[in-house]
């Protein structure tokens, strides 16, 4: 009888998963995608935007990884777990909701599990209650005095929600587990560039995506709150990521001043799933960055895209998510993109101060 009940339970979970996935897909259809990509989605122009399937290579491991990311029983795990009674009664319901409904993964939460994980991995997971702002040291060379005077009250902060993200050509892997990937180098590099240009900028190197990847945005929310609460003069906050398309082993680049640069995508969270009164201000800021970049370095910023979910941007009216290149861009291409972005940001902030 117990065996029959168990299989009935699995069957109900299977149909529940189909329902949830269908529901999430319906809610996730965001028709306000960047106007630079497409304004009206019509049948005759879809080939222009859809990825050529022949360019995707998905082996068994990649397929398994994709399956775990959306499967209810796996709950977004990267490894299998024994399906014990405790798992079905406690862990699975929470993982099922978090892995299928993005908004829940970003809700403010203080759980015993999080505290236990921080105590178990003190060397890899900085205690957010004691996080120190590790600003990038300001260099003395070529600091423009004019910019320093104009932008003396401007503060910019960078952090990485997905701290393990990296660039395959240089690190050999797309993501490191429990360590800082090369995306941190990019965030710190942009901060250094801004310091050289006369803007006070800093990079917070807290690891947010370990030991629980699903808690990344919950963890980085504490960092963003600490940034905004520590200094009311913060002018902009950037969450730095790199893009990734599973199975695609090429990266798009753009030639700027005879050098190869990665491209940047700006993500703006909306109020579609959660109250976010500042999102239109964030959108306007992203639009200014895009328009300025098109004048200075055409093709550097490939677009501005809105997504359902706040991405911790609700705490500031100049908070954005940057995807700098993809996992198959080289570190040098991403660093060059960061340098160019620093130029663009400088011009936008100068205009706002004026």
SEDRENLUM-384748 format. One record per atom (N, C-alpha, C): residue in three letters; z, y, x. Coordinates in steps of 0.2 Angstrom, whole numbers, plus 2048, in hexadecimal, padded with zeros to 3 digits. Each point is the difference from the previous one (the first is absolute). Layout:
<pts>
ALAZYX;...
</pts>
This chain:
<pts>
UNK8007FA804;UNK8008067FC;UNK800806804;UNK804800806;UNK801806804;UNK7F9801803;UNK7FC7FB802;UNK7FA800803;UNK7FB8037FC;UNK8007FE7F9;UNK7FC8037FB;UNK8018087FF;UNK806801800;UNK8028077FF;UNK7FE804806;UNK8007FD806;UNK7FE804806;UNK7F9802800;UNK7FC7FB7FE;UNK7F9801800;UNK7FE8057FA;UNK8048007FA;UNK7FE8047FB;UNK802807802;UNK805801805;UNK802806802;UNK7FB803805;UNK7FD7FC804;UNK7FA802805;UNK7FA8027FC;UNK7FF7FC7FA;UNK7FA8027FC;UNK8018077FD;UNK8068017FE;UNK8028077FD;UNK7FF805805;UNK8027FF806;UNK800805805;UNK7F8801802;UNK7FC7FB800;UNK7F9801801;UNK7FD8057FB;UNK8017FE7FA;UNK7FD8057FB;UNK803807800;UNK806800802;UNK804807800;UNK7FC804806;UNK7FF7FC805;UNK7FC804806;UNK7FA8027FE;UNK7FC7FC7FD;UNK7F98027FD;UNK8018077FC;UNK8058007FC;UNK8018067FB;UNK802806804;UNK8047FF805;UNK803806804;UNK7FA802804;UNK7FC7FC804;UNK7FB802804;UNK7FA8047FC;UNK7FF7FD7FA;UNK7FB8047FB;UNK8038077FE;UNK8078007FF;UNK8038067FE;UNK800805806;UNK8017FE806;UNK800804806;UNK7FA803801;UNK7FB7FB800;UNK7F9803801;UNK7FE8057FB;UNK8017FF7FA;UNK7FF8057FB;UNK803807802;UNK806800801;UNK804806802;UNK7FE803806;UNK7FD7FC805;UNK7FF803807;UNK7F9803800;UNK7FC8007FB;UNK7F9802800;UNK801808800;UNK7FF803806;UNK801807801;UNK7F9803800;UNK7FF8047FB;UNK7F98037FF;UNK800806804;UNK805803802;UNK800806804;UNK7FF7FF807;UNK7FC7FC802;UNK7FF7FE807;UNK7FD806803;UNK801802807;UNK7FD805803;UNK7F98027FE;UNK7FF8077FE;UNK7FA8027FE;UNK7FA7FF805;UNK802800807;UNK7FB7FF805;UNK7FD7F9800;UNK8047FB7FD;UNK7FD7F97FF;UNK7FC7FF7FA;UNK8028027FA;UNK7FC8007FB;UNK8038037FA;UNK7FC8047FC;UNK8038037FA;UNK7FF7FC7FA;UNK7FA7FD7FF;UNK7FF7FC7FA;UNK7FE7F9803;UNK8037FB7FD;UNK7FF7F9803;UNK7FA7FD7FB;UNK7FA800803;UNK7FB7FD7FC;UNK7FD7FA803;UNK7FC7FC7FB;UNK7FE7F9802;UNK7FB801806;UNK7FC805800;UNK7FB800805;UNK802802807;UNK806803801;UNK802802807;UNK8067FC803;UNK8027FB7FD;UNK8057FC802;UNK7FF7FD807;UNK7FA7FE802;UNK7FF7FD806;UNK801805806;UNK8008067FF;UNK801805805;UNK807800802;UNK8057FE7FC;UNK807800801;UNK8037F9801;UNK7FD7FB7FE;UNK8037FA800;UNK7FF7FD807;UNK8057FC803;UNK7FF7FD807;UNK7FB7FA7FF;UNK7FC800805;UNK7FC7FA801;UNK8047FA801;UNK7FF7FB7FB;UNK8047FA801;UNK7FF7FC806;UNK7F9800802;UNK7FE7FD806;UNK804802806;UNK803806800;UNK804802806;UNK8077FE800;UNK8027FC7FB;UNK8077FE800;UNK8017F8802;UNK8057FF804;UNK8017F9803;UNK8077FF7FE;UNK8017FB7FB;UNK8077FE7FE;UNK8017F9802;UNK8047FE805;UNK8027F9802;UNK8067FE7FB;UNK8027FA802;UNK8067FD7FC;UNK806804801;UNK802803806;UNK806804801;UNK8008067FC;UNK7FA804800;UNK7FF8067FD;UNK8017FF7F8;UNK7FC7FB7FE;UNK8017FE7F9;UNK8077FF7FD;UNK8037FC804;UNK8077FE7FF;UNK805807800;UNK7FE804804;UNK804806801;UNK7FF8057F9;UNK7FA8007FE;UNK7FE8047FA;UNK8037FD7FA;UNK8007F9800;UNK8037FD7FA;UNK807801800;UNK804800805;UNK807801800;UNK8028077FE;UNK7FB805802;UNK8028077FE;UNK8008017F9;UNK7FD7FC7FC;UNK7FF8027F8;UNK8037FA7FC;UNK8027FA803;UNK8027FA7FD;UNK8078017FE;UNK8027FF7F9;UNK8078007FE;UNK8057FC804;UNK7FE7FA801;UNK8057FB803;UNK801802807;UNK7FB803804;UNK801802807;UNK803807800;UNK7FF8047FB;UNK803807800;UNK7FF804805;UNK7FA800803;UNK7FE804806;UNK8037FE807;UNK8027FA800;UNK8037FD806;UNK7FA7FE805;UNK802801806;UNK7FB7FD805;UNK8017F9803;UNK8057FD7FD;UNK8017F9801;UNK8037FC7FA;UNK7FF7FA800;UNK8027FC7FA;UNK807800800;UNK8037FE7FA;UNK8078007FF;UNK8017FA7FB;UNK8057FC801;UNK8027FB7FC;UNK8028027F9;UNK7FD7FD7FB;UNK8018027F9;UNK8067FD7FD;UNK806803802;UNK8067FD7FE;UNK8028037FA;UNK8067FE7FD;UNK8028027F9;UNK802808801;UNK803801806;UNK803807802;UNK7FA805800;UNK7FA7FD803;UNK7FA804801;UNK7FE8027F9;UNK7FF7FB7FB;UNK7FD8017FA;UNK8058057FC;UNK8067FF800;UNK8058047FC;UNK801807803;UNK800801806;UNK802807803;UNK7FA803804;UNK7FD7FD805;UNK7FB804804;UNK7FA8017FD;UNK7FD7FA7FC;UNK7F98017FE;UNK7FF8057FB;UNK8058017FB;UNK7FE8057FB;UNK800807803;UNK804802805;UNK7FF806803;UNK7FA801804;UNK7FE7FB804;UNK7FA800804;UNK7FA8007FC;UNK8007FC7FA;UNK7FA8007FB;UNK7FF8087FE;UNK8058037FE;UNK7FF8077FE;UNK7FE805805;UNK8037FF806;UNK7FE805806;UNK7F97FE802;UNK7FE7FA800;UNK7FA7FF803;UNK7FA8017FC;UNK8018017F9;UNK7FB8027FC;UNK8008077FD;UNK806803800;UNK8008077FD;UNK803804806;UNK7FB804803;UNK801804806;UNK8068057FF;UNK8008037FA;UNK8058057FF;UNK8077FE801;UNK8017F97FE;UNK8077FE801;UNK8027FF807;UNK7FB7FF805;UNK801800807;UNK802806803;UNK7FF8067FC;UNK802807802;UNK8068037FD;UNK8037FC7FC;UNK8068037FC;UNK806800805;UNK8048057FF;UNK806801804;UNK8057FA7FF;UNK8027FD805;UNK8047FA7FF;UNK805800806;UNK8067FD7FF;UNK8057FF805;UNK8027F97FF;UNK7FE7FB803;UNK8017F97FF;UNK8047FD806;UNK8047FB7FE;UNK8047FD805;UNK7FB7FC805;UNK7FB7FE7FE;UNK7FB7FD804;UNK7FE804806;UNK7FE8077FE;UNK7FE805805;UNK806801805;UNK8068007FE;UNK805801805;UNK8017FA804;UNK8007FA7FE;UNK8007FA804;UNK7FB800805;UNK7FA8027FE;UNK7FA7FF804;UNK801805806;UNK8038067FF;UNK801805805;UNK8057FE805;UNK8057FD7FD;UNK8057FD805;UNK7FE7FA804;UNK7FB7FC7FD;UNK7FE7FA804;UNK7FA802805;UNK7FD8067FF;UNK7FB802805;UNK801807802;UNK806801803;UNK801807802;UNK7FB803806;UNK7FD7FB804;UNK7FC803805;UNK7F98027FE;UNK7FE7FD7FA;UNK7F98027FD;UNK8008047FA;UNK8068017FD;UNK8008047FA;UNK805805800;UNK7FE806801;UNK805805801;UNK8048027FA;UNK806800800;UNK8048027FA;UNK7FE8077FE;UNK7FD8007FA;UNK7FE8067FD;UNK8058067FF;UNK8067FD7FF;UNK8068057FF;UNK801804806;UNK7FE7FD806;UNK802803806;UNK7FA802804;UNK7FA8007FD;UNK7FA802803;UNK800806804;UNK7FE800806;UNK800807804;UNK7F8802800;UNK7FF8067FF;UNK7F9803800;UNK7FE800807;UNK7FC7FC802;UNK7FD7FF807;UNK7FA804801;UNK801807800;UNK7FA804801;UNK7FC7FF806;UNK7FA801800;UNK7FC7FF806;UNK801806805;UNK8027FF806;UNK801806804;UNK7FA805801;UNK8028067FF;UNK7FB805801;UNK7FE801807;UNK7F9800801;UNK7FE801807;UNK7FF807801;UNK800802806;UNK7FF807802;UNK7F9803801;UNK7FC7FB801;UNK7F9803802;UNK7FC8027FA;UNK7FD806802;UNK7FB8027FB;UNK8028017F9;UNK8078037FF;UNK8028017FA;UNK7FE8077FE;UNK7FB8017FB;UNK7FE8067FE;UNK8058057FD;UNK801805803;UNK8058057FE;UNK7FF8037F9;UNK7FA8017FE;UNK7FE8037FA;UNK8027FB7FA;UNK7FE7FA801;UNK8027FB7FB;UNK8087FF7FF;UNK803801806;UNK8077FF800;UNK8038067FC;UNK7FE806800;UNK8028057FC;UNK7FF7FF7F9;UNK7F97FF7FF;UNK7FE7FF7F9;UNK8047FA7FC;UNK8017FB804;UNK8027FA7FD;UNK8077FE802;UNK804805802;UNK8077FF802;UNK8057FC7FC;UNK7FF8017F9;UNK8047FD7FB;UNK7FD7FA7FD;UNK7FA7FD803;UNK7FD7FA7FD;UNK8037FA804;UNK8017FB7FC;UNK8037FA802;UNK7FC7FA7FD;UNK7FE7FB804;UNK7FC7FB7FE;UNK8037F9802;UNK8017FB7FC;UNK8027FA801;UNK7FC7FA7FF;UNK8007FB804;UNK7FC7FA7FF;UNK8047FA800;UNK7FE7FB7FD;UNK8047F9800;UNK7FB7FB7FE;UNK8027FA800;UNK7FC7FA7FE;UNK8037FB7FC;UNK7FE8007FA;UNK8047FB7FB;UNK7FE7F9802;UNK7FA7FF802;UNK7FE7F9803;UNK800800807;UNK806800803;UNK801801807;UNK7FC7FB805;UNK7FF7FA7FD;UNK7FD7FB804;UNK7F8800800;UNK7FD8057FD;UNK7F9800800;UNK7FD802807;UNK7FB7FC801;UNK7FD801807;UNK7F8800800;UNK7FD800806;UNK7F9800800;UNK7FE7FA805;UNK7FC7FC7FD;UNK7FF7F9802;UNK7FC801807;UNK7FB804801;UNK7FD800807;UNK805802806;UNK8058037FF;UNK805802805;UNK8067FB800;UNK8027FE7FA;UNK8077FC800;UNK7FF7F97FF;UNK7F97FE7FD;UNK7FF7F97FF;UNK8027FE7F9;UNK8038047FC;UNK8037FE7FA;UNK8008077FB;UNK7FF7FE7FA;UNK8008067FB;UNK8078027FF;UNK8057FC801;UNK8078027FE;UNK8057FC804;UNK805804803;UNK8057FD803;UNK8067FF7FC;UNK8047FA801;UNK8067FF7FC;UNK806802803;UNK8038057FD;UNK807802802;UNK7FF805806;UNK7FA802802;UNK800804806;UNK7FB8067FE;UNK800805803;UNK7FB8067FF;UNK7F97FE802;UNK7FC8017FC;UNK7F87FF801;UNK7FE807803;UNK7F97FF802;UNK7FD806803;UNK7FF8067FB;UNK8017FF7F9;UNK8008067FC;UNK805805802;UNK8067FE803;UNK805804802;UNK7FE805805;UNK7FB7FD805;UNK7FD804805;UNK7FC8067FD;UNK7FD7FE7FB;UNK7FB8057FD;UNK8058067FD;UNK8057FE7FC;UNK8048057FD;UNK803804805;UNK8037FD805;UNK803804806;UNK7FB805803;UNK7FA7FD801;UNK7FB804804;UNK7FE8067FC;UNK7FF8007F9;UNK7FF8057FC;UNK805806801;UNK8077FD800;UNK805805800;UNK800803807;UNK7FE7FD805;UNK800803807;UNK7FA805800;UNK7FB7FF7FD;UNK7FA804800;UNK8028077FC;UNK8047FF7FB;UNK8028067FC;UNK805804804;UNK8047FD804;UNK805803804;UNK7FC804805;UNK7FB7FD803;UNK7FC804805;UNK7FC8067FD;UNK7FF8007FA;UNK7FD8057FC;UNK8058057FD;UNK8067FF801;UNK8058057FE;UNK8037FF7FA;UNK8007FA7FD;UNK8037FE7FA;UNK8067FB802;UNK8068017FD;UNK8057FC801;UNK7FF7F97FC;UNK7FF7FB803;UNK7FE7FA7FD;UNK8047FA803;UNK8027FB7FB;UNK8047FA803;UNK7FE7FA7FC;UNK8017FA804;UNK7FF7FA7FD;UNK8067FC800;UNK8017FD7FA;UNK8067FC7FF;UNK7FE7F9800;UNK8037FC805;UNK7FD7FA802;UNK8047FA7FD;UNK8048017FB;UNK8047FB7FC;UNK7FB7FA7FE;UNK8027FA801;UNK7FC7FB7FD;UNK8027FE7F9;UNK7FB8017FB;UNK8017FF7F9;UNK7FE7FA7FD;UNK7FC7FC803;UNK7FC7FA7FD;UNK8037FA802;UNK806800803;UNK8037F9803;UNK8088017FF;UNK8037FB7FD;UNK7FD7F9800;UNK7FD7FE7F9;UNK8008057FB;UNK7FD7FF7FA;UNK7FA8057FF;UNK7FA7FD800;UNK7FA804800;UNK8008047F9;UNK8027FC7FB;UNK8008037F9;UNK8058057FF;UNK804801804;UNK805806800;UNK7FE806804;UNK7FA800803;UNK7FD805804;UNK8018077FD;UNK7FE8017FA;UNK8008077FD;UNK8078027FE;UNK8047FB7FE;UNK8078017FE;UNK803803807;UNK7FF7FD805;UNK803802807;UNK7FE806802;UNK7F9802800;UNK7FE806802;UNK8018067FB;UNK8027FE7FA;UNK8028057FC;UNK807804803;UNK8047FC803;UNK806803802;UNK7FE804806;UNK7FB7FE804;UNK7FE805806;UNK7FD8067FD;UNK7FC8007FB;UNK7FD8067FD;UNK8068057FD;UNK8057FD7FD;UNK8058047FD;UNK804803805;UNK8017FD806;UNK804802805;UNK7FC806804;UNK7F9800800;UNK7FC805802;UNK8018067FC;UNK7FF7FF7FA;UNK8008067FB;UNK807803800;UNK8057FC800;UNK8078037FF;UNK803803807;UNK7FD7FE806;UNK802803806;UNK7FD807802;UNK7FB8017FD;UNK7FC806802;UNK7FC8037FA;UNK8028057FD;UNK7FD8037FA;UNK7F9803802;UNK7FF801806;UNK7FA803803;UNK7FA7FB801;UNK8017FA7FF;UNK7FB7FB801;UNK7FA8027FC;UNK7FA800804;UNK7FA8037FD;UNK7FB7FA7FD;UNK8017FA804;UNK7FB7FB7FE;UNK8047F9802;UNK7FE7FB7FD;UNK8037F9802;UNK7FA7FB7FF;UNK7FF7FC805;UNK7FA7FB800;UNK8037F9801;UNK7FE7FC7FC;UNK8017F9801;UNK7FA7FD803;UNK8007FE806;UNK7FA7FE804;UNK7FF7F87FF;UNK7FA7FE7FE;UNK7FE7F97FF;UNK7F97FF804;UNK7FE7FA800;UNK7F97FE801;UNK7FE7FC7FB;UNK7F98007FE;UNK7FD7FC7FA;UNK7FF7F9803;UNK7FE7FC7FB;UNK7FE7F9802;UNK7FD7FD7FA;UNK7FA7FC801;UNK7FD7FD7FB;UNK7FF7F8802;UNK8047FC7FD;UNK8007F9803;UNK7FA7FD800;UNK7FE7FD806;UNK7FA7FD801;UNK7FB804803;UNK800806800;UNK7FB805803;UNK802801807;UNK7FC7FF805;UNK801800807;UNK7FD806803;UNK7FE8057FD;UNK7FD806803;UNK8048067FD;UNK7FF806804;UNK8048067FE;UNK7FB805800;UNK8008057FB;UNK7FC8067FF;UNK802805805;UNK7FC803803;UNK801806805;UNK7FB8067FE;UNK802805803;UNK7FC806800;UNK7FF804807;UNK7FB802801;UNK7FF804807;UNK8018077FF;UNK805803804;UNK8028077FF;UNK800802807;UNK7FC805802;UNK800803807;UNK7FE7FB805;UNK7FC7FB7FE;UNK7FE7FB805;UNK8057FB801;UNK8057FF7FC;UNK8057FB801;UNK8017FD7FA;UNK8027F9800;UNK8017FC7FA;UNK8078007FE;UNK8008027F9;UNK8078017FD;UNK8007FB7FA;UNK8067FE7FF;UNK8027FC7F9;UNK7FF8057FB;UNK8007FE7FA;UNK8008047FA;UNK8078007FC;UNK8018057FD;UNK8078017FD;UNK7FF8007F8;UNK8047FC7FC;UNK8008007F9;UNK8078037FE;UNK8008057FC;UNK8068037FD;UNK8027FD7F9;UNK8067FD800;UNK8027FD7F9;UNK8058057FD;UNK7FF8027FA;UNK8058047FC;UNK8027FC7FA;UNK8077FF800;UNK8037FC7FA;UNK8008057FA;UNK8007FD7FA;UNK8008037FA;UNK8067FF7FB;UNK8008037FB;UNK8057FE7FB;UNK7FF7FB7FB;UNK7FB7FC801;UNK7FE7FB7FB;UNK8057FB7FF;UNK8047FE804;UNK8057FB7FF;UNK808803801;UNK800806802;UNK807802801;UNK800808801;UNK8058037FE;UNK800807800;UNK7FF803807;UNK7FB805800;UNK7FE802807;UNK7FD8077FF;UNK8058057FE;UNK7FD8077FF;UNK7FD804805;UNK8007FD807;UNK7FD804805;UNK7F97FD802;UNK7FE7FB7FC;UNK7FA7FD803;UNK7FA804800;UNK7FF8057FB;UNK7FA804800;UNK801805806;UNK806802802;UNK800804806;UNK7FE7FC806;UNK8027FA800;UNK7FE7FC806;UNK7F97FF800;UNK7FD7FF7FA;UNK7F88007FF;UNK7FD806803;UNK8038067FE;UNK7FC806803;UNK801800807;UNK8057FE803;UNK801800807;UNK7FB7FC804;UNK7FF7FA7FD;UNK7FC7FB802;UNK7F8803800;UNK7FF8037FA;UNK7F9803800;UNK7FF806805;UNK805803802;UNK7FF806805;UNK7FF7FC807;UNK8037FB801;UNK7FF7FC806;UNK7F97FD800;UNK7FE7FE7FB;UNK7F97FD800;UNK7FB805801;UNK8018067FC;UNK7FA805800;UNK800803807;UNK806801803;UNK800803807;UNK7FD7FB805;UNK8027FA7FF;UNK7FD7FB805;UNK7F87FF7FF;UNK7FE8017FA;UNK7F98007FF;UNK7FC805804;UNK804806800;UNK7FD806804;UNK8007FF808;UNK8067FD802;UNK801800807;UNK7FD7F9803;UNK8027FB7FD;UNK7FD7F9802;UNK7FE7FC7FB;UNK7FA8017FD;UNK7FD7FC7FB;UNK8007F9801;UNK8037FC7FB;UNK8007F9800;UNK8077FD802;UNK804805803;UNK8077FE803;UNK8047FD7FA;UNK8018047FB;UNK8047FD7FA;UNK7FB7FE7FB;UNK8007F97FF;UNK7FA7FD7FC;UNK8028017F8;UNK8068037FE;UNK8018017F9;UNK8078017FF;UNK8028027F9;UNK8068007FE;UNK8017FC7FA;UNK8047FB800;UNK8007FB7FA;UNK8078017FD;UNK8008007F9;UNK8077FF7FD;UNK8017F97FE;UNK8077FE800;UNK8027FA7FE;UNK8068007FC;UNK8017FB7FB;UNK8068007FC;UNK8067FE804;UNK805804800;UNK8067FF804;UNK801806804;UNK806802801;UNK802806804;UNK800800807;UNK8017FA803;UNK7FF7FF808;UNK805805803;UNK8068017FD;UNK805805802;UNK7FE807801;UNK7FB8027FD;UNK7FD806800;UNK8038057FB;UNK8057FE7FC;UNK8038047FB;UNK805804803;UNK802800806;UNK805804803;UNK7FE806804;UNK7F9801800;UNK7FE806803;UNK7F98017FE;UNK7FE8077FF;UNK7F98027FD;UNK7FB7FF805;UNK8017FF807;UNK7FB7FF805;UNK8027F9803;UNK8007FB7FC;UNK8017F9803;UNK7FA7FC7FE;UNK7FD7FD806;UNK7FA7FC7FF;UNK8017F9804;UNK7FB7FC7FE;UNK8007F9804;UNK7F9801803;UNK8007FE807;UNK7FA800803;UNK7FE7F9803;UNK7FA7FE7FE;UNK7FE7FA803;UNK7FB801806;UNK802800806;UNK7FC802806;UNK7FC7FA803;UNK7FA7FF7FE;UNK7FC7FA802;UNK8027FA7FC;UNK7FD7FA803;UNK8027FA7FD;UNK8037FB806;UNK8017FA7FE;UNK8037FC805;UNK7FB7FE806;UNK7FA8017FE;UNK7FB7FF806;UNK7FD806803;UNK8038067FF;UNK7FF805804;UNK8047FF807;UNK7FE804805;UNK8037FF806;UNK806806800;UNK8047FF805;UNK806805800;UNK7FD807802;UNK7FB800805;UNK7FD806802;UNK7FD8047FB;UNK7FC7FC7FB;UNK7FD8037FA;UNK8058037FC;UNK8057FC7FF;UNK8068037FB;UNK803806803;UNK801800807;UNK804806803;UNK7FB8067FF;UNK7FA7FF801;UNK7FB806800;UNK8008027F9;UNK8007FC7FB;UNK8018027F9;UNK8068047FF;UNK8057FE803;UNK8078037FF;UNK800807803;UNK7FC801806;UNK800806803;UNK7FC8057FC;UNK7FA7FE7FD;UNK7FC8047FC;UNK8048027FA;UNK8047FB7FD;UNK8048027FA;UNK805805802;UNK803800805;UNK805805802;UNK7FC807800;UNK7FA801803;UNK7FC8067FF;UNK7FF8027F9;UNK7FF7FC7FC;UNK7FE8017F9;UNK8078037FC;UNK8057FC802;UNK8078027FD;UNK802807802;UNK7FF801806;UNK802807803;UNK7FC8057FC;UNK7FA7FF7FF;UNK7FC8067FC;UNK8038007F9;UNK8017FB7FD;UNK8028007F9;UNK8078037FF;UNK8057FF805;UNK806803800;UNK800807802;UNK7FC802804;UNK7FF807802;UNK7FE8047FA;UNK7FB7FD7FC;UNK7FE8047FA;UNK8058007FB;UNK8047FB7FF;UNK8068007FB;UNK805805802;UNK802801807;UNK804805802;UNK7FE8077FF;UNK7F9801801;UNK7FD8077FE;UNK8018017F9;
</pts>
